[in-house]
Amino acid sequence: MATTRDIGITESSSLGRGLAFAIGAYAVWGLFPLYFAALLPSNPFEVVVYRVIFSLLFCLLLITVTRSWHRVRAVARQPRVVWLLGLAGILIFINWEVFILAVDANLVVETSLGYFISPLVSVALGVLYFRERLRRLQWVAVGLGSVAVVVMAFGISLLTLAIPIVLAVSFGFYGLVKKKVGGSVGAMEGFAFETAWVLPIALVQFAIVGQVAGIGLFDLGPWHAALLMFSGVLTAVPLLLFAAGARRLPLSVIGLIQFFTPVSTFLLGIFFFRQVMPPLEWIGFVLVWCALVLLTTDMLRHSRARRGERRRAPGNSVDEVPEPLPE
């Protein structure tokens, strides 16, 4: 019979693994600018196409190895879910396009801003779509984020400002669609449907770009071809790590770890890609960071209050593990 101490050790081990999985996922995402910059002797539009193709192939391989085709068939029997996954695929395709074009233009800092703003967009979508009520600090955070965008609109070109806005909005709506899909679809089969939906669009793009400025898969040597093919693996692996981590960690911890990615990308933009930021862009970044501090403080406070309520509820143990994210 398991003792309380054994249960505590098991829970601690699960949380430790979850933390390692989540940090691994966000660390890989944070280093994406370095990887995709190495691919950019190829046309950036072609890089996106290869990413779609090899992500889908890697997903199908994993589904075959894990004998999960029954899950794929189960998803295919749900037309509403299939259509929602198609919409999610288009949103993430747009996100990939803008991200890689920004890396190609040496605007890596602007991509980090997009992912800093993304949590604020998610909060705003919760209000608009799910009629969620914001707490006071959340309203202040969203307001600061809006002011930051207005400030930067006067300091950088509209085309440059469009990069973080499109990244934040596309990723925010991607999260919204995935929330609508719910836990009925696993990470891998869901991602397989998303990439399958956008594959025809990617192939049309490939045909157009190939006629204008195309570079064949092996034109730049086998090493470059291997990097292009590995982009599919690199896209899917952090997704799986995140799914594994989210099942084991409370929402508050995931909320804190998610800032690993934009912080890493921002530091790469400043110190590796040597970007120079105008003063108003710095002011905008500071406002966004202040908004995220407020948002994180509110999230931690609310999470602590909910844990206290659960512990005081009849039949609940003081040592209850916080509720993890849904799959």
C-alpha positions as CSV (number, residue, x, y, z in Angstrom):
1,M,0.0,0.0,0.0
2,A,1.4,3.4,-1.0
3,T,2.2,5.7,1.9
4,T,1.7,9.5,1.9
5,R,5.4,9.9,1.6
6,D,5.5,7.7,-1.5
7,I,2.6,9.7,-3.1
8,G,4.5,12.9,-2.3
9,I,7.6,11.6,-4.0
10,T,5.7,10.5,-7.0
11,E,4.0,13.9,-7.4
12,S,7.3,15.7,-6.9
13,S,8.9,13.5,-9.6
14,S,6.0,14.2,-12.0
15,L,6.2,17.9,-11.4
16,G,10.0,17.8,-12.0
17,R,9.6,16.0,-15.3
18,G,6.9,18.4,-16.3
19,L,9.2,21.3,-15.5
20,A,12.0,19.8,-17.6
21,F,9.6,19.1,-20.5
22,A,8.2,22.6,-20.5
23,I,11.6,24.4,-20.2
24,G,12.9,22.2,-23.0
25,A,10.0,23.2,-25.3
26,Y,10.3,26.9,-24.7
27,A,14.1,26.8,-24.8
28,V,14.0,25.2,-28.3
29,W,11.4,27.7,-29.5
30,G,13.6,30.5,-28.1
31,L,16.5,29.4,-30.3
32,F,14.4,29.2,-33.5
33,P,15.9,32.4,-34.9
34,L,19.4,30.9,-35.0
35,Y,18.2,27.7,-36.8
36,F,16.0,29.5,-39.4
37,A,18.7,32.1,-40.0
38,A,21.0,29.2,-41.0
39,L,18.4,28.1,-43.6
40,L,18.0,31.5,-45.3
41,P,20.3,31.0,-48.2
42,S,17.0,29.4,-49.3
43,N,14.1,31.7,-50.1
44,P,12.1,32.2,-46.8
45,F,8.9,31.3,-48.6
46,E,10.5,28.0,-49.5
47,V,11.7,27.4,-46.0
48,V,8.1,27.6,-44.8
49,V,7.0,25.1,-47.4
50,Y,9.8,22.6,-46.4
51,R,8.8,23.1,-42.8
52,V,5.2,22.2,-43.6
53,I,6.1,19.1,-45.7
54,F,8.6,17.6,-43.3
55,S,6.5,18.4,-40.2
56,L,3.7,16.5,-41.7
57,L,6.0,13.6,-42.7
58,F,7.4,13.4,-39.2
59,C,3.9,13.5,-37.7
60,L,2.8,10.6,-39.9
61,L,5.9,8.6,-39.0
62,L,5.3,9.1,-35.3
63,I,1.6,8.2,-35.7
64,T,2.7,5.0,-37.5
65,V,5.4,4.1,-35.0
66,T,3.0,4.6,-32.0
67,R,0.2,2.9,-33.8
68,S,-2.1,5.9,-33.3
69,W,-4.0,5.8,-36.6
70,H,-7.2,4.9,-34.7
71,R,-6.9,8.3,-33.1
72,V,-6.6,10.0,-36.5
73,R,-9.7,8.1,-37.8
74,A,-11.6,9.2,-34.6
75,V,-10.7,12.9,-35.4
76,A,-11.7,12.5,-39.0
77,R,-15.2,11.4,-37.9
78,Q,-15.7,14.8,-36.3
79,P,-16.3,17.3,-39.2
80,R,-16.4,20.4,-36.8
81,V,-13.1,19.4,-35.3
82,V,-11.5,18.8,-38.7
83,W,-12.6,22.3,-39.9
84,L,-11.3,23.9,-36.7
85,L,-8.0,22.2,-37.2
86,G,-7.9,23.5,-40.7
87,L,-8.4,27.1,-39.4
88,A,-5.7,26.5,-36.8
89,G,-3.4,25.3,-39.6
90,I,-3.9,28.5,-41.6
91,L,-3.2,30.6,-38.6
92,I,0.0,28.8,-37.7
93,F,1.0,28.9,-41.4
94,I,0.7,32.7,-41.4
95,N,2.6,32.8,-38.1
96,W,5.5,30.8,-39.6
97,E,5.6,32.9,-42.7
98,V,5.9,36.2,-40.8
99,F,8.4,34.8,-38.4
100,I,10.8,33.5,-41.0
101,L,10.4,36.6,-43.2
102,A,11.3,38.7,-40.1
103,V,14.4,36.6,-39.4
104,D,15.4,37.0,-43.0
105,A,15.0,40.8,-42.7
106,N,17.1,40.8,-39.4
107,L,14.0,41.9,-37.4
108,V,14.4,39.3,-34.7
109,V,13.6,41.7,-31.8
110,E,10.2,42.4,-33.4
111,T,9.4,38.7,-33.3
112,S,10.1,38.6,-29.6
113,L,7.8,41.5,-29.1
114,G,5.1,39.6,-30.9
115,Y,5.4,36.7,-28.4
116,F,5.6,39.1,-25.5
117,I,2.3,40.7,-26.6
118,S,0.7,37.3,-27.3
119,P,-0.5,36.7,-23.7
120,L,-2.2,40.1,-23.7
121,V,-4.0,39.2,-26.9
122,S,-5.1,35.9,-25.3
123,V,-6.6,37.8,-22.4
124,A,-8.4,40.2,-24.7
125,L,-9.8,37.3,-26.8
126,G,-11.0,35.7,-23.5
127,V,-13.1,38.9,-22.9
128,L,-14.4,39.2,-26.4
129,Y,-15.1,35.6,-27.3
130,F,-15.7,33.8,-24.0
131,R,-17.2,36.9,-22.1
132,E,-14.6,36.4,-19.4
133,R,-14.4,39.1,-16.7
134,L,-11.0,40.7,-16.2
135,R,-9.7,41.5,-12.8
136,R,-8.3,45.0,-12.1
137,L,-4.6,44.1,-12.8
138,Q,-5.6,42.3,-16.0
139,W,-7.3,45.5,-17.3
140,V,-4.3,47.6,-16.5
141,A,-2.0,45.1,-18.2
142,V,-4.1,45.0,-21.4
143,G,-4.2,48.8,-21.3
144,L,-0.5,49.1,-21.0
145,G,0.0,46.7,-23.9
146,S,-2.3,48.8,-26.1
147,V,-0.4,52.0,-25.1
148,A,2.9,50.3,-26.0
149,V,1.6,49.5,-29.5
150,V,0.5,53.1,-30.0
151,V,3.9,54.4,-28.8
152,M,5.8,52.2,-31.1
153,A,3.6,53.1,-34.0
154,F,5.3,56.6,-33.8
155,G,8.8,55.2,-33.5
156,I,9.0,52.5,-36.2
157,S,7.5,51.9,-39.6
158,L,4.1,50.4,-40.0
159,L,5.6,47.5,-41.9
160,T,7.9,46.7,-39.0
161,L,5.2,47.2,-36.4
162,A,3.0,44.7,-38.4
163,I,5.4,41.9,-37.6
164,P,4.7,41.7,-33.8
165,I,1.1,42.5,-34.3
166,V,0.5,39.7,-36.9
167,L,2.6,37.2,-34.8
168,A,0.6,38.0,-31.6
169,V,-2.8,38.0,-33.2
170,S,-2.3,34.9,-35.3
171,F,-0.9,33.0,-32.3
172,G,-3.6,34.3,-30.0
173,F,-6.3,33.1,-32.4
174,Y,-4.5,29.9,-32.9
175,G,-4.7,29.3,-29.1
176,L,-8.4,30.3,-29.2
177,V,-9.1,27.7,-31.9
178,K,-7.2,25.0,-30.1
179,K,-9.2,25.8,-27.0
180,K,-12.4,25.3,-29.0
181,V,-11.1,21.9,-30.2
182,G,-10.5,21.0,-26.5
183,G,-8.9,17.8,-25.2
184,S,-10.6,15.5,-27.7
185,V,-7.6,15.7,-30.1
186,G,-4.0,14.7,-29.1
187,A,-1.1,17.0,-29.9
188,M,0.4,14.9,-32.6
189,E,-2.7,13.9,-34.6
190,G,-4.0,17.5,-34.3
191,F,-0.8,18.9,-35.7
192,A,-0.9,16.3,-38.5
193,F,-4.3,17.6,-39.5
194,E,-3.2,21.2,-39.3
195,T,-0.2,20.7,-41.6
196,A,-2.2,18.4,-44.0
197,W,-4.7,21.2,-44.4
198,V,-2.1,23.8,-45.4
199,L,0.0,21.5,-47.5
200,P,-1.9,22.4,-50.8
201,I,-1.4,26.1,-50.0
202,A,2.3,25.4,-49.3
203,L,2.7,23.5,-52.6
204,V,1.1,26.3,-54.6
205,Q,3.4,28.8,-52.9
206,F,6.4,26.5,-53.7
207,A,5.4,26.4,-57.4
208,I,5.2,30.2,-57.6
209,V,8.4,30.9,-55.7
210,G,10.2,28.2,-57.5
211,Q,9.6,30.0,-60.8
212,V,10.8,33.3,-59.5
213,A,13.7,32.6,-57.1
214,G,13.6,28.9,-56.3
215,I,16.5,27.0,-54.8
216,G,16.3,23.2,-55.0
217,L,16.5,21.1,-51.8
218,F,20.0,19.9,-52.6
219,D,21.3,23.0,-54.5
220,L,23.2,24.2,-51.4
221,G,24.7,20.9,-50.5
222,P,23.7,17.9,-48.4
223,W,24.2,19.7,-45.0
224,H,21.8,22.4,-45.9
225,A,19.3,19.9,-47.3
226,A,19.5,18.0,-44.0
227,L,18.8,21.2,-42.0
228,L,15.8,21.9,-44.2
229,M,14.4,18.3,-43.6
230,F,15.2,18.5,-39.9
231,S,13.0,21.6,-39.6
232,G,10.0,19.2,-39.4
233,V,11.5,17.4,-36.5
234,L,12.4,20.6,-34.8
235,T,8.9,21.9,-35.2
236,A,7.2,18.8,-33.8
237,V,9.5,17.9,-30.9
238,P,8.9,21.0,-28.7
239,L,5.2,20.7,-29.4
240,L,5.3,17.2,-27.9
241,L,7.5,18.4,-25.0
242,F,5.1,21.1,-24.2
243,A,2.1,18.7,-24.3
244,A,3.9,16.4,-21.9
245,G,4.9,19.3,-19.6
246,A,1.4,20.9,-19.6
247,R,-0.2,17.7,-18.3
248,R,2.1,17.7,-15.3
249,L,2.3,21.4,-14.4
250,P,-0.1,24.0,-13.0
251,L,-1.2,26.8,-15.2
252,S,0.7,29.4,-13.2
253,V,4.0,27.6,-13.8
254,I,3.3,27.3,-17.5
255,G,2.5,31.0,-17.6
256,L,5.9,31.9,-16.1
257,I,7.9,29.5,-18.3
258,Q,6.3,30.8,-21.5
259,F,8.4,33.9,-21.2
260,F,11.6,31.9,-21.9
261,T,10.9,32.1,-25.6
262,P,10.5,35.8,-26.1
263,V,13.3,36.7,-23.7
264,S,15.7,34.3,-25.5
265,T,14.7,35.7,-28.9
266,F,15.0,39.3,-27.6
267,L,18.5,38.7,-26.3
268,L,19.5,37.0,-29.6
269,G,18.2,39.9,-31.5
270,I,20.2,42.4,-29.4
271,F,23.5,40.5,-28.9
272,F,23.8,38.0,-31.7
273,F,22.0,39.7,-34.6
274,R,23.1,43.2,-33.5
275,Q,19.8,44.9,-34.0
276,V,19.7,48.6,-33.1
277,M,16.4,49.7,-31.5
278,P,15.1,53.3,-31.7
279,P,14.1,55.0,-28.4
280,L,10.4,54.7,-28.9
281,E,10.7,51.0,-29.5
282,W,12.6,50.6,-26.2
283,I,9.8,52.6,-24.5
284,G,7.2,50.2,-26.0
285,F,9.1,47.2,-24.9
286,V,9.3,48.5,-21.3
287,L,5.6,49.1,-21.3
288,V,4.9,45.6,-22.5
289,W,7.2,44.2,-19.9
290,C,5.4,46.2,-17.2
291,A,2.1,44.8,-18.5
292,L,3.4,41.2,-18.3
293,V,4.7,41.7,-14.7
294,L,1.2,42.9,-13.7
295,L,-0.4,40.0,-15.6
296,T,1.9,37.4,-14.1
297,T,1.4,38.9,-10.6
298,D,-2.3,38.7,-11.0
299,M,-2.1,35.1,-12.3
300,L,0.1,33.9,-9.4
301,R,-2.2,35.7,-6.8
302,H,-5.3,34.2,-8.4
303,S,-3.7,30.7,-8.6
304,R,-2.7,30.9,-5.0
305,A,-6.2,31.9,-3.9
306,R,-7.8,29.0,-5.9
307,R,-5.4,26.5,-4.3
308,G,-6.3,27.9,-0.9
309,E,-10.0,27.4,-1.6
310,R,-9.5,23.8,-2.8
311,R,-7.5,23.0,0.4
312,R,-10.2,24.4,2.6
313,A,-12.9,22.5,0.8
314,P,-14.2,19.4,2.6
315,G,-12.4,16.2,1.6
316,N,-9.4,18.0,0.1
317,S,-5.9,17.5,1.3
318,V,-3.6,20.4,2.2
319,D,-1.0,18.7,0.0
320,E,-3.2,18.6,-3.1
321,V,-1.3,19.1,-6.3
322,P,-2.4,22.2,-8.3
323,E,-4.7,21.5,-11.2
324,P,-2.7,21.0,-14.4
325,L,-3.5,22.4,-17.8
326,P,-5.9,20.4,-19.9
327,E,-4.3,18.3,-22.6
